[in-house]
Amino acid sequence: MRKSVGLVMLAAILVLATATTVFAGLTWCMTDPNIQLPGNGGVVHLQVGVPDEYRDAGFTLDVWAPAGSQVVGQSGKVELTVVLHEGPDNQLTASVDAGFPVLLAAKYRDQQMDSYVFEDGSGTATWSW
């Protein structure tokens, strides 16, 4: 049983790591905004996905990160604006209201964190470390 859970988790990580992935029968376009944490905090790689037909629709992702954080890069195929707000230490929160399905996930220090799918395009995801 434990081995099966591990294999399922590994498969989920591999699916999220690809630029275009299939989730719930949809083809997703992914983008990867990077949030540089203050000091030697490292970088949180956000993974944001939308169904292929919405990749040019454009939407805003509000992100709350520790004071002094910066958006240092954004790569991918999704039309996305990241607005950074000051939030608590050791936590990142992303909020979206897009009007179409959105997938949010985070990777920090080589650890894939939880992923969230908001079918209606609206929701908030929080990751702590």
N, C-alpha and C positions, 0 to 999 in steps of 0.2 A: 504494500500500500504506500509506504513512504517513498519507495523508488518511483512509483507511478506519479505521485505528486511532484517529485523533483523533475521528472521528464516533462510533465505538463508545464511547469514553471519555466523550464529551459526553452521549450517550444514557444511560449508566450514572449519571452525576452527576444528570441531570434526574430519573431514576426515584427515586433516593435522596432527592431534595429534597422530594418530595411527602409529604403526611401519610399517605396510604394508597397503597400501591404494590403492584404485582404482581411477584413474583420466583419463578421456578421453578414457576409455575402456582399459587402461593398468594397470597391477599390478606393483606397485612401491615398491622398497626396499628403506628404509629411513635410514639415518645416522644423527647424531646430534653432530657436532663439537661445542664446547663451547668456546666462546671468553671472557676472563676476561678483563673488561675495567679497566683502571688505577684508583687508589684511591678507593673511594667507589662507583664507577660507576656501579657495578653489572656485570652480565653475560648476553651476548647475545647468545641465543641458535639458531644456524643455523640449518635449516632442509634441507637436501639435499637428493633428491630422483632420482633414475634412474629406468628404466624398469628392471624387475627381471632378464632378460637374460643378462644384462650388469653389474650386481652387482660386478662381479669379474674382469671386464675389466680394472679397475683402471684409474684414471684421477686426475688432479691437480686442486684445487680451490685456486685462488689467492684472498686474503682478505686484504682490506685496512681498518684499524681501528685506533682509536686515539693512539698517541704515548704512549708507555708503556703497551699496551695491550698484552695479552698472550693467546695462545691456551692452555686450561687447561683440556680438556677432549674431547674424541671422542668415541661415542658409536654407534653401528649400524651394518648394514650388507653390506655396500658399501665400496669397496676398494677405499679410498680417501686420497690424500695428501693435507694438508692445508699449504699454504705458506703465512705467515703474513707480510704485508707491513705497513709502517707508513702512516696514512691518516688523514683527518681533524677530529676535535673534533665533538662530537654529530652526528656521521655518520658512517655507516659501508657499505662497497661496496664489492661485491663478483663478480669475473669474472671467467668464465669457457669456455673451448674450448675442449669438450669431443668427439665430433663426433657421439653422440647418444643423445636422449632426456634427459634433466636434469630439475628437479624441484628445485627451491630455495625458501625458506621462512625463516622468522626470528621471534623469540619470545623474547621480552625484557620486563622485569618487569611485567610478567604475561599478557602482551598485544601481541596478535598475530598480526604481521605486514603483509604487502603485500606479496603475493606469485607470483612467476614468473615461467613460463614453457617455456623452450627453446627447441622447437621441433627438431631443427638441432644440438642441443648440444652446441651452442655457444651464449654467451650473458653476459650482466652485469646487476646486480641488486643492487640498493642502498636503504638503509633504514636510516631514520633520526629520531631523538627523541629530 
